[in-house]
């Protein structure tokens, strides 16, 4: 029977754990980045909606903005579809 050495076994176990810790660390960093980007997107969408309202208050009609490719429904649709997919 082969001799088992405590320090060698502990060292091998630590190497295995280090690899697992590294992968979960990467996952946490990635998830944090996703959360940050989602918040940035939400803020950008809030600003977009405010700018749209300001444009209509300055005399632009919804039809005119739509002809320019700036309809508000597109921003609202993105937000609604994202909420629907995140609730699954």
ABEGO torsion letter per residue (X at the ends): XBBBBAAAAAAAAAAAAAAAAAAAAAAAAAAAAAAAAAAAAAAAAAAAAAAAAAAAAAGBBAAAAAAAGABAAAAAAAAAAAAAAAAX
